C-alpha cells in the first residue's frame, strides 16, 4: 500500500497559492518520484470569506491554527504566512507536535533560525528553508551539499529583486530612483511600502542566512552593516558607466583569517564580473571557495511559482527522509565561534565623488592627503570647473582598508577648499594586475 | 568511538591528486562536518615508479587493482582513472564488493551509467558522479534535489571549457580557430589531441547525462546530434557581433509534448542571454523549468581542485548515507519511455550566410523561396557586390521548424544564381516580441 503524506499550510498568499497549485498539478509526478502520495489537507487563512482565485474545497480552509497544527494526520507544515511572532509560535508548536516544517520566511529564519533549528533537532524533525533566500534558486543546497567539501571564502549576492529591478531601470533608461521605484510598484516588482527592500533590510536578512550556512557561524542580523539604494543618483551611475562599472545592491560575506565581514551596500561592479550581467528582477549568488574557485547560482528571486518550486522541493526532501526514517539529521546548526572583522582588516576598492574649489595648490593638497593616508589612486576624473570655479572630482582607489578609506573621507571633509562629498561606493570585480 | 572511513582511489592524475590533497588538507573539517574520520588508504596507479609532485607514502600506491577493490577496510572507491572498459570493470567489481563508488568519468557514465546504477542499486551501494558534468558546479544535484519538484523543459549548457576558451579568444582577439587552439594548448586549456573537445563529443557525453537526469529518460550518446567548432570562421563571428550575437558551443536538451530534442552545436546567442556572458574556460548550465522559470549554474568546468570539490562532496554524501544506513537509496535510474522529436517538430531561429550572383530578380527569387518554405525573415544583411558581381547575404529567420530550415537550405543550394552556402547556425536567446 502506498503511503499518504498530508500537508498543512499556514497562509494562502502569493507563495501559498503557488504551493497548492504545484502540489495539485504535479501530484502524479510527485507520487512517482517519491513512491508516496502527497496532498494538502488543511490551510490556515486569516479571513475565511476572502475571495480567492484558487478554487479550494472550502472544508480545507480554517482560521483556527490548531486545526492544522494539531491534526494527527498532517506530517508536514508549510509556513508561508510571513511575519515573525505568530509564525515563530506556530512553527515551534508544529515541531513540538513532531511535524516537519518547510518555511519561506526569511525574516523569521534570519532572526530565530538557530533557535528553531534546535527545537527541530530536539524533536527529530526537519526544518527546511531553501525558499527563504533566492526564491527558486537552489543556493542553500548548493552551499550545504554541492560545495560542502570546500572552504567558502566569500559569498556575494544580488538577493533583492526589487532593488535590482530599480537599479537596472535607472541604468538602462536613465530615469531617477523615484521614477524607477514608481514603475516597479506599478509592475508589481515593488510593494506599496518598499522600505524593507530599498533600505537593504530584506537583503540583510538573506545575507545573515547565507553567511551562517557558508561559514557555519551564528551570524546575526545585527552583524550585517546595511545601506540601501535611496541616495543613488543618475550622475553616479553615469560616471560608473564611464569607468566600466554597473551599480548593484550587493550582500557581501567574506571570511579571512577566521574573521567575518558582512554587509549589504550599493557597489560598483566591473562589467566583466558575472554579477554585473544580472538584470531586472533576477537574483544571483556568487560563491568563492578555496578549492572550487568562482561559482554562481542565478535565477528568479521571488514570485509565486519559482518560490513554490523551492518550497515543494523541500517538502519532497522531508518526505524522502520520512520514508527512510532519517528526519532531523540534516538540520545544520552554525557552531563555530564568531569574530567580526574590524575596519582596518577589511579591504576593498572605493569610488568617491566630491566638489572642490578650483584654486592653486588644491590638487597638490589632495595628492598629499591620499599619500599620507597610504591610499594609492587607480583612476581619477576631474570635470573642469565652470563659472563658479567649483571642480567635480571622481576618484577610484586601489585596494585599501576600510579604515584608511574612512580616514581619507574625514580628511577630505576637513579640507578648506572642499565644497562637499557627494557619494562614495565600494568597487568590486576589477581584475587585479 | 569515532568511525573511520577509508577510501580507495583508482588513478592519481590531475583530479586524483586534487582529491588526495583536499581530503588531507580538509581532514579536520571533514571529520567535524561528518562526525567521522575520512582518509585515503590505497591508490591504484599504472606506473609505480613515475615521479609525482604529490608526496605520498609509497606503501599507499599499488599497481594491483585487487589491492584496492578487495580491501575489506575500504568503504568507498573513487574512480578518477578515466577510460571506459577497465574503469567499468573495476566499478562493477567495487559495487559487487559492496563498496560505494564516486566517479568523475563522463565517458563511462554517458555510455554505461544506467547499467552501473542498476548494479549499484542491486548491491545497495551509492554511485555518485557530480564531477562528470561541469567540474566544480553542483548542477546534477541542482537537477535532482533543488529543482526536483519542477518539470524541466530545457537544459542548455556551455559544458566544454576548451571550446569556450577558443571561441572567446577568437571573438575577443579576432584570431583564427587554429591560432586560438594553439594558444589554448600552450596554456593547458586544450589537450595535445583536442578532437573530443573541438568535435563536440565531450559536450555530447555530458548532455546525455544531463538529459537523463532532467527528463528521467534513458537518453543515449547516439541520441545527441553533434557538431563541433572546427569550421567556425572569424567572418561569421564578426557578422554575429553586428547582429548582437556571440557564438557558443551549446548542448541543448529540450522536452516538448513528451518528446526530446538533444544536440550539441555551435549556436549564436543574443548578448542579453545569461549564457552569452560565460567566457573563457568557464562553464554554465541554464535550466528552464515550468514553474521555476530560468535558472543558471555557473563555475569552473574542469581543473584539479574544482573537480576534486565535486568528488569530495560526493564522498561526503556517501559517508553521510553510510552513517544513516541509507546507501543505494538515491541512485536515480531514468525510467520514462524515450521519444525523440522529429525535425518538423523542432523549432528555432537560424542564421545563414551565402553568396549569390548579383543579377536582376535574384532577391525577388530569394523572397519567394523563403515565402514558399513558410519561413519569415527577421533580419537580413546584404553586402554590396564587388567587381565579381557576387553579393554576400546574411539572413536570420524567425522561429521555424528544423525541417523547414533544411528545406530552404536545399532550395537555396538548387538556385541557379547561388554561388555557395558558407555557414548556418542556430540562434538562441532573442527576446520574443
Boltz contact constraints between the chains, C-beta under 6 A:
constraints:
  - contact:
      token1: [A, 22]
      token2: [B, 291]
      max_distance: 6.0
  - contact:
      token1: [A, 136]
      token2: [B, 292]
      max_distance: 6.0
  - contact:
      token1: [A, 137]
      token2: [B, 295]
      max_distance: 6.0
  - contact:
      token1: [A, 138]
      token2: [B, 142]
      max_distance: 6.0
  - contact:
      token1: [A, 138]
      token2: [B, 146]
      max_distance: 6.0
  - contact:
      token1: [A, 141]
      token2: [B, 145]
      max_distance: 6.0
  - contact:
      token1: [A, 141]
      token2: [B, 146]
      max_distance: 6.0
  - contact:
      token1: [A, 142]
      token2: [B, 138]
      max_distance: 6.0
  - contact:
      token1: [A, 145]
      token2: [B, 141]
      max_distance: 6.0
  - contact:
      token1: [A, 146]
      token2: [B, 138]
      max_distance: 6.0
  - contact:
      token1: [A, 146]
      token2: [B, 141]
      max_distance: 6.0
  - contact:
      token1: [A, 146]
      token2: [B, 313]
      max_distance: 6.0
  - contact:
      token1: [A, 148]
      token2: [B, 313]
      max_distance: 6.0
  - contact:
      token1: [A, 148]
      token2: [B, 316]
      max_distance: 6.0
  - contact:
      token1: [A, 149]
      token2: [B, 309]
      max_distance: 6.0
  - contact:
      token1: [A, 149]
      token2: [B, 312]
      max_distance: 6.0
  - contact:
      token1: [A, 149]
      token2: [B, 313]
      max_distance: 6.0
  - contact:
      token1: [A, 149]
      token2: [B, 316]
      max_distance: 6.0
  - contact:
      token1: [A, 150]
      token2: [B, 309]
      max_distance: 6.0
  - contact:
      token1: [A, 277]
      token2: [B, 277]
      max_distance: 6.0
  - contact:
      token1: [A, 291]
      token2: [B, 22]
      max_distance: 6.0
  - contact:
      token1: [A, 291]
      token2: [B, 305]
      max_distance: 6.0
  - contact:
      token1: [A, 291]
      token2: [B, 309]
      max_distance: 6.0
  - contact:
      token1: [A, 292]
      token2: [B, 136]
      max_distance: 6.0
  - contact:
      token1: [A, 292]
      token2: [B, 306]
      max_distance: 6.0
  - contact:
      token1: [A, 292]
      token2: [B, 309]
      max_distance: 6.0
  - contact:
      token1: [A, 293]
      token2: [B, 300]
      max_distance: 6.0
  - contact:
      token1: [A, 293]
      token2: [B, 306]
      max_distance: 6.0
  - contact:
      token1: [A, 295]
      token2: [B, 137]
      max_distance: 6.0
  - contact:
      token1: [A, 295]
      token2: [B, 299]
      max_distance: 6.0
  - contact:
      token1: [A, 296]
      token2: [B, 298]
      max_distance: 6.0
  - contact:
      token1: [A, 298]
      token2: [B, 296]
      max_distance: 6.0
  - contact:
      token1: [A, 299]
      token2: [B, 295]
      max_distance: 6.0
  - contact:
      token1: [A, 300]
      token2: [B, 293]
      max_distance: 6.0
  - contact:
      token1: [A, 305]
      token2: [B, 291]
      max_distance: 6.0
  - contact:
      token1: [A, 306]
      token2: [B, 292]
      max_distance: 6.0
  - contact:
      token1: [A, 306]
      token2: [B, 293]
      max_distance: 6.0
  - contact:
      token1: [A, 309]
      token2: [B, 149]
      max_distance: 6.0
  - contact:
      token1: [A, 309]
      token2: [B, 150]
      max_distance: 6.0
  - contact:
      token1: [A, 309]
      token2: [B, 291]
      max_distance: 6.0
  - contact:
      token1: [A, 309]
      token2: [B, 292]
      max_distance: 6.0
  - contact:
      token1: [A, 312]
      token2: [B, 149]
      max_distance: 6.0
  - contact:
      token1: [A, 313]
      token2: [B, 146]
      max_distance: 6.0
  - contact:
      token1: [A, 313]
      token2: [B, 148]
      max_distance: 6.0
  - contact:
      token1: [A, 313]
      token2: [B, 149]
      max_distance: 6.0
  - contact:
      token1: [A, 316]
      token2: [B, 148]
      max_distance: 6.0
  - contact:
      token1: [A, 316]
      token2: [B, 149]
      max_distance: 6.0
  - contact:
      token1: [A, 324]
      token2: [B, 326]
      max_distance: 6.0
  - contact:
      token1: [A, 326]
      token2: [B, 324]
      max_distance: 6.0
